[in-house]
């Protein structure tokens, strides 16, 4: 491409060349299974589905930012229960603020609000309010600025990402433990760190924390103490939900291009699925994602106000059939 044809802004041109030999005999199959939800406020309808989580009971938990509530469905989309109303009281959520939901190993449900309440709330599995923390805007420990994701680990800790460019670690009762990411020496100012603008976070079956990084367009994997284990992906525009199915596959939503990427646990690209639209298997700005050990993947389709369920054919998900592609990003 002639240089005059490239419009450069004040940031970096990123070029990714995935090199290799295509092996179509090992092409991965990702199949659409079912979908549920439609715009509305009635039980089973959705308005602004964001992060989703799979509970130990096999149910699907959905955070709705416009209906200010949590809805719970079976794995085939049957409505189970819901809770939450608009407000700033216990068990309430601010309009447009509810972005995160996570389910702990004991069934406790944790929610995260971006604005206006900036709170982390804890509920019983049936939605009874237990406690809350944060609820204070800022960049110091136990303060939050536009929370973007929440994860509940099998280690008993809760991990919260926010727009301060960091991840905070709490006990399941909300006691602050530590921070890592883009923080300064006093933990209240901007500094250097391994994480820049983390988005959705998810705990993996093998005890890692996945974080979608919005600025560098990649996925990071950490230990529970914040040590960077691995980074992979490049040019993931609008990274949303990330998840590990426990069978060697990591999924990452690319919201701006309306598809989901699939990687091996060591960071090798396998395949992608989805396209722009409102048909089965298509998306309009997908956000949250959760995978289970049975090979099913659930994606919250924000623009279409629905949840879609897919099945990865694990028997053939071993090598990429799209090597040799070149992707160029301009920012």
BELHU-V316603 format. One line per field, one symbol per residue. ss: DSSP state (@ for helix, = for strand, . for the rest). psi: psi as a letter, one per 40 degrees, with the letter a starting at -180 (. if undefined). burial: 1 if it has 24 or more other ideal C-beta (glycine too) atoms within 12 Angstrom, else 0. A space follows every 50 residues. Layout:
ss = ???
psi = ???
burial = ???
This chain:
ss = ..@@@........====......@@@...=======..=......=..== ====.....=====....=====.....=====..=......=....=== ===.....=====.....=====.....======..=......=....== ==....======...======....======................=== ===.....=====....=====.....=====......======....== ====....======....=====..=......=..======....===== =@@@.=======.............====..
psi = hhdeehhhaeaihhhhhhiahhgeeehihhihdiiiiihaeiheiigfhb iiihieeeihhhhhddefihihiieeehhdiiiiihaeiheiiihedhdi iihideeihhihhdiedfihihiideehhdiiibfhhaeiheiihgheii ihieeeihhhiieefihihiieeehhdiiiagiadeeeihaiiehhgibi ihiidefihhhhhddefihihiieeehhdiiiiifghfhbiiiheefehh ihhgddefihihiieeehhdaiiiihaeiheiiggiciiiiieeeihhhh gddefihihihhgddegdihefieihhhih.
burial = 00000000000000000100000000010101111110000001111111 11111000111111111111111110100111110100001111101111 11111011111111111111111010101111111000101111111111 11111011111111111111110100111111100010000011111111 11111001111111111111111101011111111111111111111111 11111011111111101111111100000011111111111100111111 1111111111110100101111000010100
